[in-house]
Amino acid sequence: IISIIVFTNLSIAKDPISLCEGSVNVEFTTATYWGEFAPDHIIAVWVEDSEGIFIRTLQIWTQEKSKHLIRWNNASNGNKVDAITSATLRSHKQMSVAWDCTDLHGEFVPDGTYKIVIELTEDASEKDKKIGKFIEMDFVKGGENISKTYNEENFKDVTLSYTFLTSVDETTTDNMNNYSYPNPTTGAGTIKYHANASEFVTVNLVDISGNIVDNLFEGYSQIGENTLSVDLSSFQAGAYFYNISSKSVNVSGKIIKE
């Protein structure tokens, strides 16, 4: 059996829970409803759990007019932590948003039902508290890939794709010591794990879409501490995941490239 000591920001829960790493991609095209400021419009995209509890904002298209996104403000209390913020849109076009399945603290959310919510407004809605147009898309985060399509009056050609990356068995990794070093990184990083026996191990680096972008190691581990170097200097900024797997262990962590 291999016990793992990895440099990662993955937190380990004391009680067994089901936890899979994955990524969500949403593509959509908005359509005008000829509001007060059309064709100018603002959009917010965020995540809620099955009970409607706010998880995090993914992206918001407005610099100063977010007060007019009534549904988003009610859900998030204006929280834009780690959200991508862009300027007010002047025309309707295809948009793309991604979620790495983490919450405001950078921790992977438990498996279960979540929903992506998109709100669109072309009005100064803050005056009368009138909620703009919105769409909700439920999906189950777990061990299976999901693809859904939607077409509504103000949201056209909508696709939601959930990609399962890897699973973490919290019951077998409860005694792991976890660290971040360095995380985030501008390029170079280190992964360490401790092996009680020599066992065949595969270590892959995966992007947010679930694609393997680098095979860091494949072979038999040494008994004791094993050290791997990872170089992200040639990769784009964003979130990446590494997976350490053998017959007895499947452990993952996230590395942020700045």
C-alpha positions as a Markdown table, in Angstrom:
| # | Residue | x | y | z |
|---|---|---|---|---|
| 1 | Ile | 0.0 | 0.0 | 0.0 |
| 2 | Ile | 1.2 | 3.5 | -0.8 |
| 3 | Ser | 0.7 | 6.3 | 1.5 |
| 4 | Ile | 0.7 | 9.7 | -0.2 |
| 5 | Ile | 2.2 | 13.0 | 1.0 |
| 6 | Val | 1.5 | 15.5 | -1.8 |
| 7 | Phe | 2.0 | 19.2 | -2.1 |
| 8 | Thr | -1.6 | 20.3 | -2.9 |
| 9 | Asn | -4.4 | 22.5 | -1.8 |
| 10 | Leu | -6.9 | 19.6 | -1.7 |
| 11 | Ser | -8.4 | 19.4 | 1.8 |
| 12 | Ile | -9.2 | 16.0 | 3.2 |
| 13 | Ala | -12.5 | 15.7 | 5.1 |
| 14 | Lys | -12.6 | 13.7 | 8.4 |
| 15 | Asp | -15.9 | 12.0 | 7.5 |
| 16 | Pro | -16.1 | 9.8 | 4.3 |
| 17 | Ile | -17.8 | 11.7 | 1.5 |
| 18 | Ser | -18.0 | 11.2 | -2.2 |
| 19 | Leu | -15.7 | 13.5 | -4.0 |
| 20 | Cys | -14.9 | 13.6 | -7.7 |
| 21 | Glu | -12.8 | 16.1 | -9.6 |
| 22 | Gly | -14.4 | 17.4 | -12.7 |
| 23 | Ser | -15.0 | 20.4 | -14.9 |
| 24 | Val | -18.0 | 22.1 | -16.4 |
| 25 | Asn | -18.2 | 24.1 | -19.6 |
| 26 | Val | -21.2 | 26.1 | -20.7 |
| 27 | Glu | -21.7 | 27.7 | -24.1 |
| 28 | Phe | -24.6 | 29.9 | -24.9 |
| 29 | Thr | -25.8 | 32.7 | -27.2 |
| 30 | Thr | -28.1 | 35.4 | -25.7 |
| 31 | Ala | -31.0 | 37.1 | -27.6 |
| 32 | Thr | -32.4 | 40.6 | -27.0 |
| 33 | Tyr | -35.8 | 41.2 | -25.5 |
| 34 | Trp | -35.6 | 44.8 | -26.5 |
| 35 | Gly | -35.1 | 46.3 | -23.1 |
| 36 | Glu | -34.4 | 49.9 | -22.1 |
| 37 | Phe | -30.8 | 49.8 | -23.1 |
| 38 | Ala | -30.9 | 47.2 | -25.9 |
| 39 | Pro | -28.7 | 46.1 | -27.6 |
| 40 | Asp | -26.4 | 46.9 | -24.6 |
| 41 | His | -26.8 | 44.1 | -22.0 |
| 42 | Ile | -25.1 | 42.7 | -19.0 |
| 43 | Ile | -24.8 | 39.0 | -17.9 |
| 44 | Ala | -23.9 | 37.0 | -14.8 |
| 45 | Val | -23.2 | 33.3 | -14.6 |
| 46 | Trp | -22.9 | 31.6 | -11.3 |
| 47 | Val | -23.3 | 28.2 | -9.5 |
| 48 | Glu | -25.9 | 27.2 | -6.8 |
| 49 | Asp | -26.4 | 23.8 | -5.1 |
| 50 | Ser | -29.6 | 21.8 | -5.2 |
| 51 | Glu | -31.1 | 23.9 | -2.4 |
| 52 | Gly | -30.3 | 27.2 | -4.1 |
| 53 | Ile | -27.4 | 28.0 | -1.9 |
| 54 | Phe | -24.8 | 30.2 | -3.7 |
| 55 | Ile | -21.5 | 28.5 | -4.5 |
| 56 | Arg | -19.5 | 31.1 | -6.5 |
| 57 | Thr | -19.8 | 33.5 | -9.4 |
| 58 | Leu | -18.1 | 32.3 | -12.6 |
| 59 | Gln | -18.2 | 35.3 | -14.9 |
| 60 | Ile | -20.0 | 38.7 | -15.0 |
| 61 | Trp | -20.1 | 41.0 | -18.0 |
| 62 | Thr | -20.3 | 44.5 | -16.5 |
| 63 | Gln | -17.9 | 46.8 | -14.7 |
| 64 | Glu | -20.2 | 49.1 | -12.9 |
| 65 | Lys | -23.8 | 48.0 | -13.5 |
| 66 | Ser | -24.0 | 44.8 | -11.6 |
| 67 | Lys | -26.7 | 46.2 | -9.3 |
| 68 | His | -29.1 | 45.7 | -12.1 |
| 69 | Leu | -28.6 | 41.9 | -12.0 |
| 70 | Ile | -31.3 | 41.4 | -9.4 |
| 71 | Arg | -31.4 | 37.6 | -9.3 |
| 72 | Trp | -27.6 | 37.4 | -9.1 |
| 73 | Asn | -27.4 | 39.9 | -6.3 |
| 74 | Asn | -30.1 | 38.1 | -4.3 |
| 75 | Ala | -28.2 | 34.9 | -4.6 |
| 76 | Ser | -24.6 | 36.1 | -4.2 |
| 77 | Asn | -24.9 | 39.3 | -2.2 |
| 78 | Gly | -22.6 | 40.8 | -5.0 |
| 79 | Asn | -19.8 | 38.3 | -4.4 |
| 80 | Lys | -17.3 | 38.3 | -7.3 |
| 81 | Val | -14.4 | 36.5 | -5.7 |
| 82 | Asp | -12.3 | 34.7 | -8.3 |
| 83 | Ala | -14.9 | 35.6 | -11.0 |
| 84 | Ile | -13.9 | 36.8 | -14.5 |
| 85 | Thr | -15.2 | 40.4 | -15.0 |
| 86 | Ser | -15.6 | 41.9 | -18.4 |
| 87 | Ala | -17.1 | 45.0 | -19.9 |
| 88 | Thr | -20.8 | 45.6 | -20.7 |
| 89 | Leu | -21.7 | 43.8 | -24.0 |
| 90 | Arg | -22.7 | 45.7 | -27.1 |
| 91 | Ser | -24.0 | 42.8 | -29.2 |
| 92 | His | -25.3 | 39.3 | -28.6 |
| 93 | Lys | -22.9 | 36.6 | -29.4 |
| 94 | Gln | -21.8 | 33.1 | -28.4 |
| 95 | Met | -20.2 | 33.0 | -24.9 |
| 96 | Ser | -18.3 | 30.3 | -23.1 |
| 97 | Val | -17.8 | 29.9 | -19.3 |
| 98 | Ala | -15.9 | 27.2 | -17.4 |
| 99 | Trp | -16.1 | 25.9 | -13.8 |
| 100 | Asp | -13.4 | 23.8 | -12.1 |
| 101 | Cys | -15.9 | 22.5 | -9.5 |
| 102 | Thr | -14.4 | 24.4 | -6.6 |
| 103 | Asp | -16.0 | 26.8 | -4.2 |
| 104 | Leu | -15.0 | 30.3 | -3.0 |
| 105 | His | -12.2 | 28.8 | -0.9 |
| 106 | Gly | -10.7 | 26.8 | -3.8 |
| 107 | Glu | -11.9 | 23.5 | -2.4 |
| 108 | Phe | -13.6 | 20.8 | -4.5 |
| 109 | Val | -17.4 | 20.7 | -3.8 |
| 110 | Pro | -18.9 | 17.4 | -2.8 |
| 111 | Asp | -20.6 | 15.2 | -5.4 |
| 112 | Gly | -24.3 | 16.0 | -5.9 |
| 113 | Thr | -26.7 | 18.1 | -7.9 |
| 114 | Tyr | -25.7 | 21.7 | -8.8 |
| 115 | Lys | -27.1 | 24.2 | -11.2 |
| 116 | Ile | -25.6 | 26.8 | -13.5 |
| 117 | Val | -27.6 | 30.0 | -13.6 |
| 118 | Ile | -27.3 | 32.7 | -16.3 |
| 119 | Glu | -29.0 | 36.1 | -15.8 |
| 120 | Leu | -29.4 | 38.6 | -18.6 |
| 121 | Thr | -30.8 | 42.2 | -18.4 |
| 122 | Glu | -31.1 | 45.1 | -20.7 |
| 123 | Asp | -32.8 | 47.3 | -18.2 |
| 124 | Ala | -32.0 | 49.5 | -15.2 |
| 125 | Ser | -33.6 | 46.8 | -13.1 |
| 126 | Glu | -32.3 | 48.2 | -9.8 |
| 127 | Lys | -35.0 | 50.8 | -9.9 |
| 128 | Asp | -38.0 | 48.4 | -9.7 |
| 129 | Lys | -36.2 | 45.3 | -8.6 |
| 130 | Lys | -37.5 | 43.5 | -11.7 |
| 131 | Ile | -35.5 | 40.3 | -12.3 |
| 132 | Gly | -34.1 | 40.0 | -15.8 |
| 133 | Lys | -34.2 | 37.0 | -18.1 |
| 134 | Phe | -32.6 | 33.9 | -16.7 |
| 135 | Ile | -32.0 | 30.2 | -17.3 |
| 136 | Glu | -31.2 | 27.4 | -14.8 |
| 137 | Met | -29.4 | 24.2 | -15.8 |
| 138 | Asp | -29.2 | 21.3 | -13.3 |
| 139 | Phe | -26.6 | 18.6 | -13.5 |
| 140 | Val | -25.2 | 15.9 | -11.3 |
| 141 | Lys | -21.5 | 16.1 | -10.4 |
| 142 | Gly | -20.1 | 12.6 | -10.0 |
| 143 | Gly | -18.3 | 9.9 | -11.8 |
| 144 | Glu | -20.0 | 10.2 | -15.2 |
| 145 | Asn | -19.7 | 12.6 | -18.0 |
| 146 | Ile | -22.8 | 14.7 | -18.8 |
| 147 | Ser | -23.9 | 16.7 | -21.8 |
| 148 | Lys | -27.1 | 18.7 | -22.0 |
| 149 | Thr | -28.6 | 21.2 | -24.5 |
| 150 | Tyr | -31.2 | 23.9 | -24.1 |
| 151 | Asn | -33.0 | 26.4 | -26.4 |
| 152 | Glu | -35.1 | 29.2 | -24.9 |
| 153 | Glu | -36.4 | 32.5 | -26.1 |
| 154 | Asn | -33.4 | 34.6 | -24.7 |
| 155 | Phe | -30.8 | 31.8 | -24.5 |
| 156 | Lys | -30.0 | 30.0 | -27.7 |
| 157 | Asp | -27.9 | 27.0 | -28.6 |
| 158 | Val | -27.0 | 26.4 | -24.9 |
| 159 | Thr | -24.8 | 23.4 | -24.1 |
| 160 | Leu | -23.7 | 22.3 | -20.7 |
| 161 | Ser | -20.9 | 19.7 | -20.5 |
| 162 | Tyr | -19.6 | 18.1 | -17.3 |
| 163 | Thr | -16.4 | 16.1 | -17.6 |
| 164 | Phe | -15.4 | 13.6 | -14.9 |
| 165 | Leu | -11.6 | 13.8 | -14.2 |
| 166 | Thr | -10.9 | 11.5 | -11.3 |
| 167 | Ser | -12.2 | 10.4 | -8.0 |
| 168 | Val | -10.7 | 10.6 | -4.5 |
| 169 | Asp | -11.6 | 8.0 | -1.9 |
| 170 | Glu | -11.6 | 10.0 | 1.2 |
| 171 | Thr | -11.8 | 6.9 | 3.4 |
| 172 | Thr | -8.4 | 5.7 | 2.3 |
| 173 | Thr | -6.6 | 9.1 | 2.2 |
| 174 | Asp | -7.8 | 10.4 | 5.6 |
| 175 | Asn | -4.3 | 10.1 | 7.2 |
| 176 | Met | -2.5 | 12.1 | 4.4 |
| 177 | Asn | -0.6 | 15.2 | 5.3 |
| 178 | Asn | -1.3 | 17.8 | 2.6 |
| 179 | Tyr | 0.7 | 20.9 | 1.7 |
| 180 | Ser | 0.9 | 23.5 | -1.1 |
| 181 | Tyr | 4.4 | 24.1 | -2.5 |
| 182 | Pro | 4.4 | 26.4 | -4.3 |
| 183 | Asn | 0.7 | 26.8 | -5.2 |
| 184 | Pro | 0.0 | 29.0 | -7.1 |
| 185 | Thr | 3.1 | 28.7 | -9.2 |
| 186 | Thr | 4.6 | 30.7 | -12.1 |
| 187 | Gly | 6.2 | 27.5 | -13.5 |
| 188 | Ala | 8.1 | 25.0 | -11.5 |
| 189 | Gly | 6.6 | 22.9 | -8.8 |
| 190 | Thr | 7.2 | 19.7 | -6.8 |
| 191 | Ile | 5.0 | 16.7 | -6.0 |
| 192 | Lys | 6.1 | 14.3 | -3.2 |
| 193 | Tyr | 4.6 | 11.0 | -2.1 |
| 194 | His | 5.7 | 8.3 | 0.3 |
| 195 | Ala | 5.5 | 4.7 | -0.7 |
| 196 | Asn | 5.5 | 1.8 | 1.8 |
| 197 | Ala | 6.1 | -0.6 | -1.0 |
| 198 | Ser | 7.4 | -0.5 | -4.5 |
| 199 | Glu | 4.3 | -0.4 | -6.7 |
| 200 | Phe | 3.6 | 0.7 | -10.3 |
| 201 | Val | 2.5 | 4.3 | -10.3 |
| 202 | Thr | 1.2 | 6.6 | -13.0 |
| 203 | Val | 1.2 | 10.4 | -12.5 |
| 204 | Asn | -0.6 | 12.5 | -15.1 |
| 205 | Leu | -1.2 | 16.3 | -15.4 |
| 206 | Val | -4.7 | 17.1 | -16.6 |
| 207 | Asp | -6.2 | 20.4 | -17.8 |
| 208 | Ile | -9.7 | 21.7 | -16.8 |
| 209 | Ser | -11.3 | 19.9 | -19.8 |
| 210 | Gly | -10.0 | 16.6 | -18.7 |
| 211 | Asn | -7.3 | 16.3 | -21.3 |
| 212 | Ile | -4.0 | 14.8 | -20.2 |
| 213 | Val | -1.4 | 17.5 | -21.0 |
| 214 | Asp | 1.7 | 15.8 | -19.6 |
| 215 | Asn | 2.7 | 12.4 | -18.3 |
| 216 | Leu | 4.9 | 13.2 | -15.3 |
| 217 | Phe | 5.8 | 9.7 | -14.3 |
| 218 | Glu | 5.1 | 6.1 | -15.1 |
| 219 | Gly | 7.0 | 3.3 | -13.4 |
| 220 | Tyr | 7.7 | 1.7 | -10.1 |
| 221 | Ser | 7.9 | 3.9 | -7.1 |
| 222 | Gln | 10.8 | 3.7 | -4.6 |
| 223 | Ile | 10.1 | 2.7 | -1.0 |
| 224 | Gly | 10.0 | 5.9 | 1.0 |
| 225 | Glu | 9.8 | 9.4 | -0.3 |
| 226 | Asn | 9.4 | 10.0 | -4.0 |
| 227 | Thr | 9.8 | 13.4 | -5.6 |
| 228 | Leu | 8.6 | 14.6 | -9.0 |
| 229 | Ser | 9.2 | 17.9 | -10.7 |
| 230 | Val | 6.5 | 19.6 | -12.7 |
| 231 | Asp | 7.2 | 22.5 | -15.1 |
| 232 | Leu | 4.1 | 24.6 | -16.1 |
| 233 | Ser | 6.1 | 27.5 | -17.6 |
| 234 | Ser | 5.0 | 26.7 | -21.1 |
| 235 | Phe | 1.3 | 26.3 | -20.2 |
| 236 | Gln | -1.4 | 28.9 | -20.1 |
| 237 | Ala | -2.5 | 30.4 | -16.8 |
| 238 | Gly | -5.3 | 28.5 | -15.1 |
| 239 | Ala | -6.1 | 25.4 | -13.1 |
| 240 | Tyr | -4.4 | 22.0 | -13.7 |
| 241 | Phe | -4.8 | 18.7 | -11.8 |
| 242 | Tyr | -2.3 | 16.0 | -11.2 |
| 243 | Asn | -3.4 | 12.4 | -10.5 |
| 244 | Ile | -1.3 | 9.8 | -8.7 |
| 245 | Ser | -2.7 | 6.3 | -9.3 |
| 246 | Ser | -1.7 | 2.7 | -8.6 |
| 247 | Lys | -3.6 | -0.5 | -7.7 |
| 248 | Ser | -4.2 | 0.7 | -4.2 |
| 249 | Val | -4.3 | 4.5 | -4.4 |
| 250 | Asn | -5.9 | 7.2 | -6.5 |
| 251 | Val | -5.1 | 10.7 | -5.3 |
| 252 | Ser | -5.4 | 14.0 | -7.0 |
| 253 | Gly | -4.5 | 17.7 | -6.4 |
| 254 | Lys | -4.9 | 21.0 | -8.1 |
| 255 | Ile | -2.1 | 23.3 | -9.2 |
| 256 | Ile | -2.8 | 26.9 | -10.2 |
| 257 | Lys | -0.6 | 28.4 | -12.9 |
| 258 | Glu | -0.3 | 32.2 | -12.6 |
